[in-house]
Amino acid sequence: MSARPFFIVSSGRSGTAMLHKVLAAAGNVDMHHEYMVQILQPLAVRAYHGLISGAEAARVLMQTHVAAIRYCDADFWGDSSNKLSWLIPELSGLLPDARFVHLVRDGRKVTGSYFRKLGDECYDDRSTRILAHHLSAPDTVPPPPPEKKYWWPQARPDSPWAAEFSSFSQFERIAWHWCEINQVILDALTCLPAARQVFVRLEDLYEQPETLYDLLDFLELRRSPDLVELFHRPHNVNRPEDRLLTADETAAFARIAAPMMQRLGYDERTEYVVNY
């Protein structure tokens, strides 16, 4: 293969679209945001729920990401996609030189952003019930179409939230998602050498330009002040508004997400408002 691959993995709503824009401008990079999403999102959910084997997931990745990398003319090929967060073992096995960036953001901001800005595209009641019905009997209940709104992972039987998940509100489902996807990423990356991975907080990328430079160095891309400036321009903001969680939302989020907030270093940080 001529291109070196790298992947930005996250929960989504964490700056993946912004990093896509910045890294695409670094030069000599074939950069993507949620490459082949209508294939990858159902694939990721099926893999997470054990409906397909790792070998089956790898076969699809061979036909999508590995094929794209093989025929890439640039020196680097990247995908910034929360869908890949569930497929790190398969990707790392297929692409032993691939590097992974675990991008995180304060879970309160992620949950609030999903909840207020994506609406029926993320864990709405109807789509969640439809997928739950399929997951309960995948051999007899036909799957929903590969639209994004249907394919969001749900608590598995071995989850401590399994019994309660069906009664969760949309907000609670999104809070659970932020915790679970970061847990899956952390677990998967423990199996990779330190040289193949880096952990980055979105807030640090905004507040400390050197953090972005360190990320570019890790990916072996060029440093440039222009990229720092580009990072500070709003992107992928379909509704340029933000506000703090309500007291009820804060309590609901904390009940589900407090341990992960602590693990990712956000437990002592004050929630902030984004000014667009």
C-alpha positions, 0 to 999 in steps of 0.5 A: 500500500502506498498510503499510511492510514490513520483513524480519528475515533471518538463518540462523535460530536467531539470535533471529528468534522473539524479535525477532518477539515484541518487534516485535509488541509495539511497536504498530501492527505486523502482525508474523509469524514465518516467514510462509507457511513451507510455501510459502516454504521450498521456494520459497527452495530452488528459487530458490537452486538455479536451479530457478525464475526470479527472475520465478517467485519474485516471482510467488509473493511477490506472492501471499503477502507483497505481498498480505498487505502490501496488505491490512494495517491496521497502519502496518507489516508485518514478517516475521522469517524465515530463509526470506526470506534467499534471496529478498532481490532479489525482495523488494526489487524488489517492495517498494522501500520495504522495509527489511532487518535482517541478524540474525546470531549466533555460528555456533557457537551457531547450529550447535549449536542446530540440531543439538541442538534440531531433530534430524530437522527440519534436514539429517537424512541421509534427508531430505537424500538425498531432496532431493539425488536430486530436485536431481540430476534435477528433471525426472524425480525428483518433489520431496518434500512441502513439509515443513520437514525436506526443504527445506534448500539444498545445496552447488551445483556451483559451490561449493568444498564441492560435491564434499564436501557429500554426505559431510558429517555433519549437523553439518557440513551445518548449519555450511555452511548458516550460512556460505552463508545469511549469504554470500547475505544479504551479497551481496544487501544490497550491491545495496541502499542503506544506508538500507534495511538494518542489520546487528545481532548478537544478542549486542549486542541482549542486552548493549547495550539501545541496540542494540535502541533503534537497531533500533527507530529504524531501523524507525521503531517506538516505543522502550520499556523494556518491549521491552528487558525483553521481549527478555530473556525466553526464547522459542522454546526447546523444550529449555531447555539449552545447552552448548559444542561438543565439541572435534571439533565445534569443529574441524569447524565451524572448518574450514568456517566460520572465514572467515565467523566472521571476516567477521561479527566473531566470530573473536576472541569466546569461545564462550558458554553460554546460561543459561535 
